[in-house]
Structures are given as structure tokens and as C-alpha cells.
Amino acid sequence: MRRIYLDNAATTAVSPRVLEAMLPYFTQAHGNASSIHGFGREAKRAVETARRQVMKALNAAAPQEVYFTAGGTESDNWAIKGAALARQGGHIITTAIEHHAVLHTCQWLENQGFSVTYLPVDEFGRVAAAQVEKALREDTILVSVMAANNEVGTIQPVAEIGALCRERGVLFHTDAVQAVGAMPIDVQAMKIDLLSLSGHKIHGPKGAGALYVRKGVKLDAFIHGGAQERGFRAGTENVPAIVGLGTAIEDACENLAENAAHMTALRQRLIDGLMTRISGTRLNGHPTERLPGNANLSFDRVEGEALLLRLDLMGVAGSSGSACTSGTLDPSHVLMALGLTQAQANGALRLTIGTDTTAEEIDAVLDILPPIVEDLRRMQR
Ligand SMILES: *Cc1c(COP(=O)(O)O)cnc(C)c1O
């Protein structure tokens, strides 16, 4: 059976170029980057090359501002806990639609005595810089607003929020896991202090991520142990994964405009096609300020989970809500924050296009999906 993968917000395939770049570091170049012999130096060189690739992709000022982690979740945890614990108290501002890596970290900090404001979003999932401004307090230490949402694809006014925070002397963290490779990111122009990214969302390996920490920002160490990552994130470097991340981010940024145009065209073809073919369909998220590859739709009187199972039988892979919450019966916190009813939220289907998705695949889905919705609605009656 033909399989169509439209779940690129959950994870992407490692690209052939990334795999090829990684392979030598499992075998002949297997050294420990901390060793002083030739094997070690070779590994160290590879790690530092990757660090420069990430630096360049973000327009960071220096390679020392880039720290490698085990993924987006770890980067989010480190940014928020590291900033909070270095200040030993205070107030944090975030939004109601963050990834659980941010939300659950903030909730944990609340239990440790920090106070947190969760800003609401509008019906499109946008938060305004003015809302952040209003929420600022004397003791606010950190603002964490994601660059783009993983479920509905809404892009936030990061540069505006960054400028505001810089002006007020408050740290600004952004979870850019979905944004990197999908839209231009410039940590200097956007006045970002801390930025999380992940390898596996951009055709790199799973378990590889990075945290950008602007020079001068005080952050507590995250993993205690050896001197790796200048003592802030101890543990022997996962050299192949770091090499893969570096290659992936270089590829993503070099081809950004082209990839974004390709994905935007296919996303719009998919959204327009489904809206015209299926009555009672609503688009979740922002009509224009959205990630190139994100289509999130709710179909009246249809369960997203049932739809997913039927699609899977036809070889089409998608997601309902976020993958992290599917398996539980709770409707997505993001869709609820956008003001959807529980039924609308449960009827949501997220199809996310990748750089390798084709127009033929989209057309196939436009043929496959409408009869399934029709059938599920018939069964409802
Ligand atoms: C996937 C994702 C994460 C988590 O990254 P991992 O590398 O899977 O830990 C965090 N934030 C957002 C917005 C994501 O999409």
C-alpha cells in the first residue's frame, strides 16, 4: 500500500545528506570529543563545526552562545529552569498554548515558589506584545513565548516581544522548535536571549537539540558532571547526533525560501481542497500567520481519532491535536485556548507537510479524506 506521511510536525525523516554526514562518527571517527588524541580531536572538530552551523543559522554572535542538548524538551527545560534558578524567585510570563515542555516546566516552577502568568491567545492563537507588556511586573524575570505553535502553526510576533523584553530588561526565551527551517530566525535582530531548537523536526536525528544562550545571560548549569559544553551541560557529547543536527540546520536554512514556498503551496492546496469538498469544515489557527506546512482542520460531527484511524488504514499518517497528548482523552489545550468547543477540538485533524511532500500526495489525500468524513458522519446519525 502507498503510504503518505503528513505528520512532519511530530517528526521528520533523517535526510540522506544528514545520514551520510553522521555515519563516520559511529565507526572510524568514534572518538570522545574530550580526548586529546587524534580520534578525540577529530570528534571535537566535528562538534565545533556543527556549533558554527547552528550559530550561522540563527545569526548568533559567537559559537560559544550555542549549547548542544538532547532535544527541544531539554532545551526548554534548561532555558526556563536555568533562568529561574539563577534568579531564585520571581515571576514568569508564558502563554496558554506552549508545548508541554514549557508548560509543565512552568508548572513545576510554580510548585517551587515561582509565580507564572499564562497569557490567553486570540481565536487564531496569537498573543500580542501589548499583552506581554501588561503582564510585566516588577519581579518578572523571564518571558517565554514560542515562535510558532506545533499544533495549529500560528506564528507569534517574536521580534516585537523581544524588543519589548530587551527594553524592560527582562529575559526572553522562545521555543523555536517548529520555526527553525520554516521561517527566518535572527536572534540578534529579534532580540532573543534564549532559543530552543530540535534536530528531528528538521530532518535531523532524534535526541539532538540546541539551546542558544546570548552572551552575558546568567543561566544555571543543567546537567552536572564533566566539563562538556563548558560545564553547563555535562555528559559525553553525542557526536553523530550533533553532526546530524548541524548538517540538518545548515540544509534547512540554505533552502529555507524554496522549502517554505513549496510547503505553503501544498498546504494551501490541501486546505482549500478540503474546505471546498467537505461541508462543516473549519480551519484552526491563523489564516496567514501560520507555518508553511501546517494544516489544522475541524470537521463538524467527526471525531479526530476515528478519522486518524481510518486515514491510517488508507496509508495516510496525520495527527489529532498534538502527538504528545493523543492517547489521553483530554482535548488539546491549544485548541481549547483558541476557544473551540470540546467537540470541535476533538474533531481536529492536523496534517503537516514536509519538504519532501509532493502535490500528488496532497491530491491523493483530497480523494481519500472526503469519503471517510462522509462515512463517519453517516455512522453518527
Ligand atoms: C517537538 C517539539 C518540542 C520537543 O522537542 P523534542 O526534541 O521532541 O524533545 C518542543 N517544542 C515544540 C514546539 C515542538 O514542536
The ligand as a MOL file (V3000), in Angstrom:
LIG
                    3D

  0  0  0     0  0            999 V3000
M  V30 BEGIN CTAB
M  V30 COUNTS 15 15 0 0 0
M  V30 BEGIN ATOM
M  V30 1 C 8.6560 18.7500 19.1720 0
M  V30 2 C 8.5880 19.9820 19.9710 0
M  V30 3 C 9.2770 20.0930 21.1890 0
M  V30 4 C 10.0330 18.9370 21.7900 0
M  V30 5 O 11.2190 18.6510 21.0870 0
M  V30 6 P 11.8790 17.1940 21.2570 0
M  V30 7 O 13.1750 17.3210 20.5070 0
M  V30 8 O 10.9410 16.2240 20.6450 0
M  V30 9 O 12.0880 16.9840 22.6990 0
M  V30 10 C 9.1990 21.2870 21.8730 0
M  V30 11 N 8.5100 22.3150 21.3890 0
M  V30 12 C 7.8580 22.2640 20.2260 0
M  V30 13 C 7.1250 23.4540 19.7260 0
M  V30 14 C 7.8720 21.0880 19.4750 0
M  V30 15 O 7.2020 21.0260 18.3310 0
M  V30 END ATOM
M  V30 BEGIN BOND
M  V30 1 1 1 2
M  V30 2 1 2 3
M  V30 3 2 2 14
M  V30 4 1 3 4
M  V30 5 2 3 10
M  V30 6 1 4 5
M  V30 7 1 5 6
M  V30 8 2 6 7
M  V30 9 1 6 8
M  V30 10 1 6 9
M  V30 11 1 10 11
M  V30 12 2 11 12
M  V30 13 1 12 13
M  V30 14 1 12 14
M  V30 15 1 14 15
M  V30 END BOND
M  V30 END CTAB
M  END
